[in-house]
Amino acid sequence: MESFSKISSIIGQARDLTIEAASSASGGRSYGTRVAVAPAKTSSPKEIRRYLSSRHDRDILDGLRRVVSMMSRGVDCSEYFADVVKNVASPTLEIKKLVYIYLLTYAESEPDLSLLSINTIQKALTDQNQVVRAMAIRVMSGIKVPVISQIVALGIKRCVSDMSPYVRKAAALAIPKCYRLDPSTLPLLTDYVNTLLGDKSYYVIGAAVMAWWEVCPERIDMVHPHYRGFCKLLIDMDEWGQLALLRLLAVYARKNFPKIRTKSVKKRKTTSGTGGFYSDEESGNEETAGSIDPDLKLLLDCCPPLLQSRNSAVILAVARTYYHLAPPSYLPSIAPPLLSLLRAPQDIQNIALTNIVFIALTYPSIFAPHAAHFLVSALDTPQIWKLKFEALTLVYPYADRQVQSLILTELSYYAGSHDKDMVREAVKAIGRCAQNNPEQAPRCLKLLMQHIQSPDQTLVAESLTVIRHIIQQHPGRHKKTVVRLAKALDTASNSAARASIIWLVGEFAGVDNGDNVAADVLRILAKSFVDEAEGAKLQILLLAAKVYAHYLNRTQSGMDSAVSEDDEVEDQHPIPVLFNYIARLARFDVSYDIRDRARMYMSLLSVPKSSQLATLILLAPKPVPFAPSPSAAIREGLTVGSAALMVGKDEFVRGYVEMPEWVSEADAPSAKLRDPVQPEYGGYEEVKYIEKPKAQAAPVREAANVVLEPVESMPNVKDVNEKTLDEWLEDSEEEEDSEEGEDEEEESEYETDEEEEESEEEETDEEDATESSKMLSS
């Protein structure tokens, strides 16, 4: 019978465990903690209240799980407030967690009932479990009831000096919440932040720095004694703490160190070529003595290990620190980690490429050895391949010949894409390559000329626009190119392409004293003037005015050259005839812009006195076009790694704070401020003289001291040393008895000390309870 009862009890326990495991497994698919398990079926409010009012922890836990599950689905559960809060004093940790979650959600809607649980939560600050203490301060600061702000401040004060770093971190995270709850507590919270900034645990520093940013970001003086310690703790902190601390140290460096003088930087030759990935000599450069502040150098030397972080935000934070603080010799070390982010998901690729392009606008040479990373992939989005095109054009002048050839070949290939946006960007990128490196401009021009005969009119138009910019940079070198472009008018059908070619022919109308193709091109275009598009008509009219102006300047016969509409002059030069013919056609055109432009040219060139004015207007030298990088204008002056770098600096974007300017050498604070603060009590004092210890009145030690004295001053030495074995054993037994008595006395003293400490702790707890009750009553 006994065996049967045992078997039945075991089966019952197994059944309970199986049911609990099945419920846990079904809840594991839900998002969040394991305790927030969604039940298989919905429960009525009466059933939930019965669970919450049960005497068994399992039923209470089941009811809380149902409530939290409904909260996660957006169901209003405020009706269970009283039933949930009464379980706040439960000793079970899982029940406490769920009650605290409920309190954080509904405490603001029920402030009066929330105050009933404050005393219980405040008692949890003295719990032996550090997790419970941290949860208590987290919940107290999360209850948005302004009445308890002073109680929260007292709780933070208690947790700031807690022995557990986990609790101190929770106190640091509670400081901004208390400040938002009651701004009048700022002086107290500032003192707590100052205490936490001096914490020796790297686990607490990150949260303390975040509290500093929220509460007192203008108090740079609080950072002075901890600056060097912060630099050394960077490597040990968690990733989000590193982000906050790097931001703080960057602002601190700008406000306390003068700007580095780049003139004092000297290069050091290395025999090993480029250094290691994160070695100290990878840049091959070294600062001269006095060129950089030692404390700033400490920060820069502590950052390279962070470049190996798996968090992309930490890598960008180090890049921001180096870009805004370090001399150019430190910057090559950030290129490989930033480029490694291009293998991340597309959103991180976009952010990394935006920051890479921004850095390359100032320091393009550091990315030149890694230009192959910017080649476009078939999976790249338009935002990514546009940034890659821009990066290729920036590093192009600093790459070697082989890489330059690769870049031009790739851009030329992308120019033949079916995507019109990619065609435009690729052709513009080739033009920027020719602009940034004039030595390779003929090769870029040759690639663009190959696209003129393309059936894709978008490619032809963009290529001609870029060709025009390249020719304007050195017009004397491209006379034959203009002739080839003039021949392309027979096949070009795009209006923008024809307009670009006609404009270029007009710019070369005065070359070789008029002995060029401009007049003949004008003759051919006059036949098809009526069928041209509006943009091409405007350029044909401008070409006729330029050719005629050059003719007037050569013949110097401006008085009799121009004729009116009704006059017919025989045996006249073909150039004035062509000009008047095109001007008459333009005066009767449908477009009012063309009609107005024709009347203006006629009035300028028909009056002899205005011929000089016409020459100044029509034949004035044109400025050489410059196509800046697309990111140069919209991202100028921003901070690396900031959100404004992604969305652009706009008046509607709020919250962006620029990097402060460098402090001047005259206003820079002394380096002594960064010396660590010596503790007020304790520590070590310098001892110059050590006194001889006095002999105690112990019989055995007296005998030992007698033995150490000179033999001549000791009478009866033989009587002292010559003892029998029985005498030695008796002496040792007496010493053991005396030592046991001393141990018993010490234990009794230790017990009395513990009793006194317990009584003192009980008195302090009673005082805190009375203070909190007074605050609540007030």
C-alpha positions in Angstrom: 0.0 0.0 0.0 2.8 2.4 0.8 4.4 1.8 -2.6 1.1 2.4 -4.3 0.6 5.7 -2.5 4.1 6.8 -3.4 3.5 6.0 -7.1 0.2 8.0 -7.1 1.9 11.0 -5.5 4.7 10.9 -8.0 2.2 10.7 -10.9 0.4 13.7 -9.4 3.6 15.7 -9.2 4.5 14.8 -12.8 1.1 15.9 -14.0 1.5 19.3 -12.3 4.9 19.8 -13.8 3.7 18.8 -17.2 0.9 21.3 -17.1 3.3 24.1 -15.9 5.8 23.2 -18.6 3.2 23.3 -21.3 1.9 26.7 -20.2 5.5 28.0 -20.1 6.2 26.6 -23.6 3.1 28.2 -25.0 4.1 31.5 -23.4 7.6 31.3 -24.8 6.3 32.3 -28.2 5.0 35.6 -26.8 7.2 38.7 -26.8 8.6 39.8 -23.5 9.5 38.1 -20.3 8.7 34.5 -19.6 6.3 35.4 -16.8 4.0 37.3 -19.1 2.3 34.2 -20.5 -0.8 34.5 -22.6 -3.5 32.0 -21.4 -5.1 29.7 -23.8 -8.5 31.2 -23.2 -9.8 34.5 -21.9 -11.0 34.8 -18.3 -13.8 36.8 -16.8 -13.0 39.7 -14.4 -14.6 37.7 -11.6 -12.2 34.8 -12.2 -9.2 37.0 -12.4 -10.1 38.7 -9.1 -10.5 35.3 -7.5 -7.0 34.4 -8.7 -5.5 37.7 -7.4 -7.2 37.2 -4.0 -6.0 33.6 -3.5 -3.7 32.5 -0.7 -1.5 30.4 -3.0 1.3 32.0 -4.9 0.6 29.9 -7.9 -2.9 31.2 -8.3 -1.8 34.8 -7.8 1.0 34.4 -10.4 -1.5 32.9 -12.8 -3.9 35.9 -12.3 -1.1 38.4 -12.8 0.0 36.7 -15.9 -3.5 37.0 -17.3 -3.6 40.7 -16.4 -0.3 41.5 -18.0 -1.2 39.5 -21.0 -4.3 41.6 -21.5 -2.2 44.7 -21.0 0.1 43.7 -23.8 -2.9 43.3 -26.1 -4.1 46.8 -25.3 -6.9 45.9 -23.0 -7.7 48.4 -20.2 -6.9 46.6 -16.9 -7.3 49.5 -14.5 -10.3 47.9 -12.8 -7.9 45.3 -11.2 -5.7 48.0 -9.6 -6.7 47.4 -6.0 -6.5 43.6 -6.4 -3.0 43.7 -8.0 -1.5 46.3 -5.6 -2.3 44.4 -2.5 0.1 41.7 -3.6 3.0 44.1 -3.7 4.3 42.8 -0.4 4.6 39.2 -1.7 8.0 37.6 -1.0 7.9 35.8 -4.4 10.2 37.6 -6.9 8.1 36.8 -10.0 4.9 38.2 -8.3 6.8 41.4 -7.4 8.0 41.8 -11.0 4.5 41.6 -12.4 3.0 43.9 -9.8 5.7 46.5 -10.5 5.0 46.2 -14.2 1.3 46.9 -13.5 2.2 49.8 -11.2 4.4 51.5 -13.8 1.5 51.4 -16.3 -1.5 52.5 -14.2 0.0 54.4 -11.2 -0.6 57.8 -13.0 -4.3 57.0 -13.5 -4.7 56.0 -9.8 -2.4 58.3 -7.8 -4.3 57.8 -4.5 -4.2 54.0 -4.6 -0.6 54.1 -5.7 0.5 55.9 -2.6 -0.7 53.0 -0.5 2.1 50.8 -2.0 4.9 53.4 -1.6 5.7 52.3 2.0 6.0 48.7 0.9 8.2 49.6 -2.1 10.4 51.8 0.2 10.9 48.9 2.6 12.1 46.8 -0.4 15.1 49.2 -0.6 16.5 47.4 2.4 16.0 43.9 1.0 18.9 41.5 1.0 18.5 40.8 -2.7 20.1 43.4 -4.9 17.6 42.7 -7.7 14.7 43.6 -5.4 16.4 46.8 -4.3 17.1 47.8 -7.9 13.5 47.0 -8.9 12.2 49.1 -6.0 14.1 52.2 -6.9 13.2 51.7 -10.6 9.5 51.5 -9.8 9.5 54.4 -7.3 11.1 56.6 -9.9 8.8 55.3 -12.6 5.5 56.2 -10.8 4.6 59.6 -12.2 3.0 61.0 -9.1 4.7 64.4 -8.2 3.7 64.0 -4.5 6.3 61.3 -4.0 9.2 63.2 -5.5 10.9 63.8 -2.2 10.5 60.1 -1.2 12.1 59.2 -4.5 15.0 61.5 -3.8 15.5 59.9 -0.4 15.4 56.5 -2.1 18.0 57.6 -4.6 20.2 58.9 -1.8 20.1 55.5 -0.1 20.8 53.6 -3.3 23.7 55.8 -4.4 25.7 54.6 -1.5 24.6 50.9 -1.9 27.3 48.3 -1.9 25.9 46.6 -5.1 26.9 48.3 -8.4 23.6 46.9 -9.9 21.6 49.0 -7.4 23.8 52.1 -7.9 23.3 51.8 -11.7 19.5 51.7 -11.1 19.8 54.8 -8.9 21.7 56.6 -11.7 18.9 55.7 -14.2 16.3 57.0 -11.7 17.9 60.4 -11.4 16.6 61.8 -14.7 13.1 60.4 -14.0 13.1 62.2 -10.6 14.2 65.4 -12.2 11.4 65.3 -14.8 9.0 64.5 -12.0 10.0 67.5 -9.9 12.6 70.0 -11.3 13.0 71.6 -7.8 15.1 68.6 -6.7 17.9 69.6 -9.1 20.4 70.6 -6.4 20.1 67.3 -4.6 20.2 65.3 -7.8 23.3 67.2 -9.0 25.1 66.1 -5.8 24.1 62.5 -6.4 25.3 62.7 -10.0 28.6 64.0 -8.8 28.9 61.1 -6.3 28.1 58.6 -9.0 30.6 60.1 -11.5 33.3 59.2 -9.0 32.2 55.5 -8.7 35.0 53.0 -9.2 32.7 50.5 -11.0 32.6 50.7 -14.8 29.1 49.2 -14.5 27.8 52.4 -13.0 29.7 55.1 -15.0 27.6 54.7 -18.2 24.4 55.3 -16.3 25.9 58.2 -14.3 27.1 59.9 -17.5 23.6 59.6 -19.0 22.2 61.1 -15.8 24.7 63.9 -16.2 23.5 64.6 -19.7 19.9 64.8 -18.6 20.3 66.7 -15.4 23.4 69.0 -15.6 25.1 69.0 -19.0 26.6 72.4 -18.4 28.5 71.3 -15.3 31.8 70.5 -17.0 33.6 71.2 -13.7 32.2 67.9 -12.3 34.1 65.9 -15.0 37.6 67.4 -14.3 38.8 65.0 -11.5 37.3 62.0 -13.2 38.5 62.6 -16.8 41.5 60.3 -16.7 39.6 57.6 -15.0 36.9 57.8 -17.6 39.5 57.3 -20.4 40.8 54.2 -18.8 37.4 52.8 -18.1 36.2 53.1 -21.7 37.4 49.6 -22.7 35.6 47.9 -19.8 32.2 49.6 -20.1 29.1 48.3 -21.9 28.4 49.5 -25.4 25.7 52.1 -24.6 27.8 53.4 -21.7 30.7 53.8 -24.2 28.5 55.9 -26.5 27.4 58.3 -23.7 31.0 58.6 -22.4 32.6 59.2 -25.8 30.1 61.9 -26.4 30.9 63.5 -23.1 34.7 63.2 -23.6 34.4 64.8 -27.1 32.6 67.8 -25.7 34.9 68.0 -22.7 38.0 68.0 -25.0 36.7 70.8 -27.2 36.0 73.0 -24.1 39.2 72.3 -22.2 42.0 71.6 -24.8 43.3 74.1 -27.3 43.2 73.3 -31.0 46.0 71.1 -32.2 48.5 73.0 -34.4 49.0 70.9 -37.5 52.2 72.7 -38.4 54.0 71.0 -35.6 53.1 67.5 -37.0 56.1 65.6 -38.4 56.0 62.4 -40.3 58.1 59.4 -39.2 59.4 57.0 -41.8 58.7 53.4 -41.1 60.5 50.5 -42.8 57.5 48.1 -42.5 55.2 50.1 -44.7 51.6 50.4 -43.4 51.2 49.2 -39.9 48.8 46.7 -38.4 45.1 47.1 -38.4 45.0 48.7 -34.9 48.7 49.1 -34.2 50.1 52.3 -32.9 52.3 52.8 -35.9 49.8 52.1 -38.6 49.6 55.7 -39.9 53.4 56.0 -40.1 53.1 59.5 -38.5 54.0 60.7 -35.0 53.3 64.0 -33.2 56.2 66.2 -32.1 56.6 67.0 -28.5 54.1 69.6 -27.3 51.9 69.4 -30.4 49.1 67.6 -28.6 47.9 67.8 -25.0 48.9 64.7 -22.9 45.3 64.3 -21.6 43.9 64.6 -25.1 46.5 62.0 -26.3 45.3 59.7 -23.4 41.8 59.8 -24.8 42.9 59.2 -28.4 45.1 56.3 -27.3 42.3 54.7 -25.4 39.9 54.6 -28.4 41.5 52.1 -30.8 40.4 49.0 -28.9 36.8 50.2 -29.3 37.1 50.0 -33.1 36.8 46.2 -32.7 33.4 46.6 -31.2 30.5 44.6 -32.7 28.2 47.6 -32.2 28.2 49.9 -35.2 27.3 52.9 -33.1 30.5 52.6 -31.0 32.6 52.5 -34.2 30.8 55.7 -35.4 31.4 57.3 -32.0 35.1 56.6 -32.2 35.1 58.0 -35.8 33.4 61.2 -34.5 36.0 61.5 -31.7 38.9 61.1 -34.2 37.4 63.4 -36.8 36.6 66.3 -34.5 39.6 65.9 -32.1 42.5 64.0 -33.5 45.3 65.2 -35.8 45.3 63.7 -39.4 47.8 61.0 -38.4 45.2 59.2 -36.3 42.5 59.1 -39.0 43.7 56.2 -41.2 42.9 53.8 -38.4 39.1 54.4 -38.6 38.9 53.5 -42.3 38.9 49.7 -42.0 36.3 49.5 -39.2 34.0 51.9 -41.0 34.3 49.9 -44.2 33.5 46.7 -42.4 30.1 48.1 -41.7 29.3 47.9 -45.5 28.7 44.1 -44.9 26.0 44.9 -42.4 22.2 45.2 -43.3 21.1 48.0 -45.7 20.0 50.5 -43.0 23.4 50.3 -41.3 25.2 50.4 -44.7 23.3 53.7 -45.5 24.4 55.3 -42.2 28.0 54.1 -42.6 28.3 55.3 -46.2 26.8 58.7 -45.3 29.5 59.1 -42.6 32.2 57.8 -44.8 31.4 60.3 -47.5 31.3 63.1 -45.0 34.7 62.2 -43.7 36.0 61.7 -47.2 35.1 65.3 -48.1 37.9 66.4 -45.8 40.2 63.4 -45.7 39.7 61.4 -48.9 43.2 59.9 -48.9 42.5 57.5 -46.0 39.9 55.6 -48.0 41.9 55.6 -51.3 43.5 52.2 -50.6 40.1 50.7 -50.0 38.3 52.0 -53.1 37.2 48.5 -54.2 34.7 48.5 -51.3 32.7 51.2 -53.0 31.9 49.2 -56.2 28.2 48.9 -56.7 26.4 45.6 -56.0 23.3 44.4 -57.7 21.4 44.4 -54.3 22.2 48.0 -53.5 19.4 50.4 -53.1 19.4 53.8 -54.9 20.5 55.6 -51.8 23.4 53.3 -51.3 24.7 53.3 -54.9 24.5 57.1 -55.1 26.7 57.3 -52.0 29.1 54.8 -53.5 29.4 56.8 -56.7 30.1 59.9 -54.6 32.7 58.0 -52.6 34.4 56.8 -55.8 34.7 60.3 -57.2 36.2 61.6 -53.9 38.9 58.9 -53.6 39.7 58.9 -57.4 42.5 61.5 -57.4 44.3 59.7 -54.5 44.2 56.2 -55.9 46.9 54.6 -58.1 46.6 54.3 -61.8 45.2 50.8 -61.8 42.4 51.7 -59.3 41.6 54.8 -61.3 41.2 52.7 -64.4 38.9 50.4 -62.5 36.8 53.3 -61.2 36.3 54.8 -64.7 35.5 51.4 -66.2 32.9 50.7 -63.6 31.3 54.2 -64.0 31.2 53.8 -67.7 29.5 50.4 -67.4 26.9 51.9 -65.0 26.3 54.7 -67.5 24.8 52.1 -69.8 22.2 50.9 -67.3 18.5 50.7 -68.0 17.9 52.8 -64.9 17.8 56.5 -66.0 18.7 57.8 -62.5 21.8 55.5 -62.5 22.7 56.7 -65.9 22.6 60.4 -64.8 24.5 59.8 -61.6 27.2 57.7 -63.4 27.8 60.3 -66.0 28.0 63.1 -63.4 30.4 61.0 -61.4 32.7 60.7 -64.5 32.6 64.5 -64.8 33.5 64.9 -61.2 36.5 62.5 -61.7 37.7 64.7 -64.5 37.2 67.8 -62.4 39.1 66.4 -59.4 42.0 65.0 -61.4 42.6 67.2 -64.5 45.4 64.9 -65.7 42.8 62.2 -66.4 40.3 64.6 -68.0 41.1 63.4 -71.6 40.4 59.9 -70.7 37.1 60.8 -69.1 36.2 62.9 -72.2 37.0 59.9 -74.4 34.6 57.7 -72.4 31.9 60.3 -72.6 32.3 60.8 -76.4 31.6 57.1 -76.9 28.1 57.6 -75.5 27.1 60.3 -77.9 26.0 57.8 -80.6 24.0 55.8 -78.0 20.3 55.4 -78.8 19.5 56.3 -75.2 18.9 60.0 -75.4 19.1 60.5 -71.6 22.6 59.2 -71.7 23.5 61.4 -74.7 22.1 64.5 -73.0 23.9 63.9 -69.7 27.1 63.1 -71.5 27.0 66.3 -73.5 26.4 68.4 -70.4 29.4 66.9 -68.7 31.5 67.2 -71.9 30.6 70.9 -72.0 31.9 71.3 -68.5 35.1 69.5 -69.3 35.7 71.5 -72.4 35.2 74.8 -70.6 38.0 74.0 -68.2 40.6 74.0 -71.0 38.9 75.3 -74.2 42.1 75.5 -76.2 42.7 71.8 -76.0 39.4 70.7 -77.4 38.9 72.3 -80.9 38.6 69.0 -82.6 36.2 67.8 -80.0 33.8 70.6 -80.9 34.0 69.7 -84.6 33.1 66.1 -83.7 30.2 67.3 -81.6 28.9 69.5 -84.4 28.8 66.4 -86.7 26.8 64.6 -84.0 23.9 67.1 -84.6 22.9 65.1 -87.5 22.0 62.1 -85.3 21.2 63.7 -81.9 17.4 64.0 -81.4 17.2 65.0 -77.8 16.5 68.7 -77.4 18.8 69.1 -74.3 21.6 67.3 -76.2 21.2 69.5 -79.3 21.1 72.6 -77.1 24.3 71.7 -75.4 26.1 71.1 -78.7 24.9 74.4 -80.2 26.0 76.3 -77.1 29.5 74.9 -77.3 29.7 75.8 -81.0 28.7 79.3 -80.2 31.5 79.5 -77.5 34.0 78.6 -80.2 32.7 81.0 -82.8 35.5 83.4 -82.4 38.4 80.9 -82.5 41.0 81.4 -85.3 39.5 84.8 -86.2 36.2 83.3 -87.4 37.7 80.5 -89.4 35.7 77.8 -87.9 32.6 75.7 -88.3 30.3 78.0 -86.4 28.9 79.9 -89.4 28.4 76.7 -91.4 26.6 75.0 -88.5 24.4 78.1 -88.3 23.6 77.7 -92.0 22.5 74.1 -91.5 20.5 74.8 -88.4 18.6 77.7 -90.1 16.9 75.2 -92.4 15.4 73.3 -89.5 14.8 76.2 -87.1 11.0 75.9 -87.3 11.0 72.2 -86.3 13.4 72.6 -83.4 12.3 72.4 -79.7 12.2 75.6 -77.7 15.5 75.1 -75.9 17.3 74.4 -79.2 15.7 77.5 -80.8 17.0 79.7 -78.0 20.5 78.3 -78.5 20.3 78.7 -82.3 19.3 82.4 -81.9 22.1 82.9 -79.4 24.6 81.2 -81.9 23.4 83.6 -84.7 23.9 86.6 -82.4 27.4 85.5 -81.4 28.5 84.8 -85.0 27.2 88.1 -86.1 28.9 89.9 -83.1 32.2 88.4 -84.1 31.6 89.4 -87.7 31.0 93.0 -86.6 34.1 93.1 -84.5 36.2 91.8 -87.4 34.9 94.1 -90.1 34.2 97.1 -87.8 31.3 98.0 -90.1 28.5 98.0 -87.6 26.7 101.0 -89.1 25.7 99.5 -92.4 25.7 95.8 -91.6 22.3 95.4 -90.0 19.2 95.8 -92.1 15.6 96.3 -91.2 12.8 93.9 -91.8 11.6 95.6 -95.0 15.0 96.3 -96.6 16.5 93.9 -99.0 20.2 94.3 -99.7 21.8 92.4 -102.5 25.4 91.2 -102.6 25.6 91.2 -98.7 27.7 88.9 -96.6 26.0 85.6 -95.6 26.5 86.1 -91.9 24.2 89.2 -91.6 21.7 87.5 -93.9 21.6 84.5 -91.7 21.2 86.6 -88.6 18.3 88.6 -90.0 16.6 85.5 -91.3 16.7 83.7 -88.0 15.7 86.9 -86.1 12.6 87.3 -88.4 11.7 83.7 -87.8 12.1 84.1 -84.1 9.9 87.2 -84.0 6.9 85.2 -85.2 7.5 82.2 -83.0 4.8 80.8 -80.7 7.0 81.2 -77.6 7.0 84.6 -76.1 10.4 84.0 -74.6 11.9 83.4 -78.1 10.2 86.5 -79.4 11.5 88.7 -76.6 15.0 87.3 -77.0 15.0 88.1 -80.7 13.9 91.7 -80.2 16.7 92.2 -77.6 19.4 90.8 -79.9 18.1 92.9 -82.8 18.1 96.1 -80.8 21.6 95.4 -79.5 23.2 94.6 -82.9 21.3 97.1 -85.2 22.5 100.2 -83.5 26.2 101.0 -84.0 26.6 102.6 -80.6 25.4 99.4 -78.8 27.8 97.0 -80.6 30.3 97.2 -77.8 27.6 96.5 -75.3 26.4 93.5 -77.3 30.0 92.3 -77.4 30.2 92.6 -73.6 27.0 90.7 -73.1 27.3 88.0 -75.7 31.0 87.4 -75.9 32.0 87.8 -72.2 34.2 85.0 -70.9 32.2 82.4 -69.0 33.3 81.1 -65.5 34.6 77.6 -65.4 31.8 75.4 -64.1 32.4 73.5 -60.9 30.3 70.6 -59.9 30.7 70.1 -56.1 30.0 66.8 -54.4 26.3 66.3 -53.7 27.0 66.0 -49.9 29.2 69.1 -49.7 26.3 71.6 -49.5 23.6 69.7 -47.5 26.0 68.2 -44.8 28.5 71.0 -44.3 29.5 71.7 -40.7 27.6 68.8 -39.2 28.8 66.3 -36.6 29.9 62.8 -37.6 27.5 60.1 -36.3 24.6 62.6 -35.7 21.1 62.1 -36.9 21.2 65.5 -38.6 23.9 64.0 -40.9 21.3 61.6 -42.2 18.2 63.8 -42.5 20.0 67.1 -43.1 20.2 70.2 -41.0 16.8 71.9 -41.2 15.0 74.4 -39.1 12.3 71.8 -38.5 14.7 69.3 -37.1 15.0 70.0 -33.4 17.4 68.7 -30.8 20.6 68.9 -32.8 23.5 70.4 -30.8 26.7 71.3 -32.7 30.1 70.3 -31.6 31.5 73.2 -29.5 34.4 75.3 -30.8 37.9 74.7 -29.5 38.8 76.7 -26.5 41.6 79.2 -26.9 45.0 78.7 -25.3 44.4 81.7 -23.1 41.1 80.3 -21.8 42.1 76.7 -21.5 41.9 75.5 -17.8 45.0 74.1 -16.1 45.8 70.5 -16.2 45.9 70.3 -12.4 42.1 70.4 -12.4 42.2 66.9 -13.9 44.3 65.5 -11.1 42.3 62.8 -9.1 40.8 64.0 -5.8 42.6 62.7 -2.8 40.2 61.1 -0.2 39.5 63.3 2.9 39.9 60.4 5.3 42.0 57.3 5.1 44.9 56.7 2.7 48.5 56.5 3.5 50.8 59.1 5.1 54.5 59.4 4.6 56.4 58.0 7.6 59.9 59.2 8.0 60.8 57.5 11.4 59.7 54.1 12.7 59.6 53.8 16.4 60.7 50.7 18.1 57.7 48.7 19.5 57.4 48.5 23.2 57.7 45.1 24.9 54.4 43.8 26.3 54.1 42.3 29.7 53.9 38.7 28.6 56.1 36.2 30.4 57.0 34.2 27.3 57.9 37.4 25.3 60.0 38.6 28.2 62.0 35.5 28.1 62.4 35.9 24.4 63.6 39.5 24.9 66.0 38.3 27.5 67.5 35.9 25.1 68.0 38.6 22.5 70.1 40.7 24.9 73.9 40.3 25.0 75.1 37.3 26.8 77.4 39.2 29.1 74.5 41.1 30.7 72.5 37.9 31.3 73.3 36.0 34.6 72.5 32.3 34.8 72.0 31.8 31.1 72.2 28.1 31.6 69.2 28.2 34.0 67.1 29.9 31.3 68.0 27.6 28.4 68.3 24.4 30.3 64.7 23.2 30.7 63.3 19.7 30.8 60.7 18.3 28.3 58.0 18.3 31.0 58.6 22.0 31.7 58.3 22.9 28.0 55.0 21.0 27.7 53.6 22.7 30.8 54.5 26.1 29.3 52.8 25.3 26.0 49.6 24.2 27.7 49.4 27.4 29.7 49.8 29.4 26.5 47.0 27.5 24.8 44.7 28.1 27.7 45.5 31.8 27.7 44.8 32.1 23.9 41.5 30.3 24.2 40.4 32.8 26.9 41.4 35.7 24.7 39.4 34.2 21.7 36.3 33.9 23.9 36.6 37.5 25.0 37.0 38.7 21.4 33.9 36.7 20.3 31.8 38.2 23.1 33.0 41.7 22.0 32.2 40.9 18.4 28.7 39.7 19.3 28.0 42.9 21.3 29.2 45.0 18.3 26.8 43.1 16.0 23.9 43.7 18.4 24.7 47.4 18.5 24.8 47.6 14.7 21.5 45.8 14.4 19.9 48.2 16.9 21.3 51.2 15.0 19.9 49.9 11.7 16.5 49.4 13.2 16.5 52.9 14.5 17.5 54.3 11.0 14.7 52.3 9.4 12.2 53.6 12.0 13.4 57.2 11.2 13.0 56.7 7.4 9.5 55.3 8.0 8.5 58.3 10.1 10.0 60.7 7.6 8.1 59.1 4.7 4.8 59.0 6.7 5.2 62.7 7.5 5.8 63.5 3.8 2.7 61.6 2.7 0.6 63.2 5.4 1.8 66.6 4.4 
